[in-house]
Amino acid sequence: MLTQPAPRVRRGFRLPESQLGRREMLWGYIFAAAPLIGFLLFGVIPLVGSLILGFTKWDMAGDPQWVGGQNWAEILSLHVAPIPREIDPESGEPM
């Protein structure tokens, strides 16, 4: 008795065989790409640009100069003086 081998089962991604299936897949990619492109344009690119500008000295009139971490070291080493409180001499309470 002859036996036939079991058919191979393809797992994973398969292209649709019909024209309608391909068209639906294309529209799915288009609709998924729109928010990703918006996120890149309005989220990632400005974030990276701001990070790069944070390492430069630029007065917007000339060319930016790379200063490295000098800007960040200056900002992180700032000491803020406490605000003096005025106290009412009679009651001892803050005004």
C-alpha beads as a LAMMPS data file, in Angstrom:
LAMMPS data file: protein, C-alpha beads

95 atoms
94 bonds

1 atom types
1 bond types

-500.0 500.0 xlo xhi
-500.0 500.0 ylo yhi
-500.0 500.0 zlo zhi

Masses

1 110.0

Atoms # bond

1 1 1 0.000 0.000 0.000
2 1 1 1.405 3.364 -1.035
3 1 1 1.117 6.300 1.301
4 1 1 1.312 9.899 0.311
5 1 1 3.327 12.374 2.332
6 1 1 1.367 14.805 4.435
7 1 1 0.848 18.202 2.808
8 1 1 3.183 20.909 4.024
9 1 1 1.508 23.547 6.095
10 1 1 2.884 27.019 5.467
11 1 1 3.113 29.045 8.589
12 1 1 3.699 32.763 8.878
13 1 1 2.927 35.517 6.418
14 1 1 1.273 34.625 3.136
15 1 1 0.359 36.986 0.347
16 1 1 -3.316 36.930 -0.492
17 1 1 -4.004 35.068 -3.679
18 1 1 -6.892 37.221 -4.883
19 1 1 -6.667 40.728 -6.286
20 1 1 -9.174 41.921 -3.679
21 1 1 -7.027 40.509 -0.871
22 1 1 -3.952 42.314 -2.161
23 1 1 -5.866 45.562 -2.458
24 1 1 -7.155 45.243 1.128
25 1 1 -3.632 44.528 2.338
26 1 1 -2.324 47.620 0.536
27 1 1 -5.004 49.825 2.096
28 1 1 -4.188 48.346 5.500
29 1 1 -0.545 49.372 5.091
30 1 1 -1.574 52.853 3.947
31 1 1 -3.840 53.373 6.963
32 1 1 -1.185 52.037 9.330
33 1 1 1.521 54.231 7.778
34 1 1 -0.364 57.517 8.278
35 1 1 -0.073 57.647 12.106
36 1 1 3.501 56.366 11.971
37 1 1 4.500 59.133 9.572
38 1 1 2.734 61.711 11.766
39 1 1 4.518 60.408 14.854
40 1 1 7.870 60.700 13.098
41 1 1 7.203 64.185 11.716
42 1 1 5.688 65.717 14.837
43 1 1 7.267 63.617 17.589
44 1 1 10.609 62.029 16.899
45 1 1 12.178 64.592 14.541
46 1 1 11.504 67.624 16.827
47 1 1 12.702 65.647 19.849
48 1 1 15.986 64.712 18.183
49 1 1 16.406 68.267 16.846
50 1 1 15.912 69.744 20.319
51 1 1 18.381 67.310 21.788
52 1 1 20.990 68.248 19.187
53 1 1 20.371 71.986 19.701
54 1 1 20.835 71.446 23.441
55 1 1 24.501 70.744 22.766
56 1 1 25.084 73.893 20.706
57 1 1 25.467 77.607 21.353
58 1 1 23.303 79.466 18.862
59 1 1 21.997 83.024 18.951
60 1 1 19.866 82.497 15.790
61 1 1 21.837 85.236 13.970
62 1 1 24.951 83.210 13.154
63 1 1 25.876 79.606 12.739
64 1 1 25.424 77.220 15.691
65 1 1 28.627 76.286 17.519
66 1 1 29.038 72.865 19.095
67 1 1 29.791 73.214 22.814
68 1 1 29.086 69.643 23.865
69 1 1 27.913 69.132 27.419
70 1 1 28.884 72.630 28.546
71 1 1 25.272 73.865 28.327
72 1 1 23.981 70.939 30.380
73 1 1 26.740 71.257 32.984
74 1 1 25.892 74.946 33.377
75 1 1 22.176 74.295 33.750
76 1 1 22.615 71.438 36.211
77 1 1 25.066 73.407 38.372
78 1 1 22.768 76.418 38.864
79 1 1 21.992 77.258 42.437
80 1 1 18.698 78.967 43.035
81 1 1 18.675 81.449 45.890
82 1 1 15.770 81.027 48.295
83 1 1 13.084 83.680 48.220
84 1 1 13.247 85.738 51.408
85 1 1 9.991 85.683 53.299
86 1 1 8.684 88.802 54.864
87 1 1 7.566 88.174 58.395
88 1 1 5.218 90.385 60.321
89 1 1 7.236 91.600 63.324
90 1 1 4.171 91.769 65.594
91 1 1 2.640 88.363 64.950
92 1 1 5.648 86.472 63.560
93 1 1 3.569 85.160 60.648
94 1 1 4.546 85.358 56.972
95 1 1 2.957 88.221 55.070

Bonds

1 1 1 2
2 1 2 3
3 1 3 4
4 1 4 5
5 1 5 6
6 1 6 7
7 1 7 8
8 1 8 9
9 1 9 10
10 1 10 11
11 1 11 12
12 1 12 13
13 1 13 14
14 1 14 15
15 1 15 16
16 1 16 17
17 1 17 18
18 1 18 19
19 1 19 20
20 1 20 21
21 1 21 22
22 1 22 23
23 1 23 24
24 1 24 25
25 1 25 26
26 1 26 27
27 1 27 28
28 1 28 29
29 1 29 30
30 1 30 31
31 1 31 32
32 1 32 33
33 1 33 34
34 1 34 35
35 1 35 36
36 1 36 37
37 1 37 38
38 1 38 39
39 1 39 40
40 1 40 41
41 1 41 42
42 1 42 43
43 1 43 44
44 1 44 45
45 1 45 46
46 1 46 47
47 1 47 48
48 1 48 49
49 1 49 50
50 1 50 51
51 1 51 52
52 1 52 53
53 1 53 54
54 1 54 55
55 1 55 56
56 1 56 57
57 1 57 58
58 1 58 59
59 1 59 60
60 1 60 61
61 1 61 62
62 1 62 63
63 1 63 64
64 1 64 65
65 1 65 66
66 1 66 67
67 1 67 68
68 1 68 69
69 1 69 70
70 1 70 71
71 1 71 72
72 1 72 73
73 1 73 74
74 1 74 75
75 1 75 76
76 1 76 77
77 1 77 78
78 1 78 79
79 1 79 80
80 1 80 81
81 1 81 82
82 1 82 83
83 1 83 84
84 1 84 85
85 1 85 86
86 1 86 87
87 1 87 88
88 1 88 89
89 1 89 90
90 1 90 91
91 1 91 92
92 1 92 93
93 1 93 94
94 1 94 95
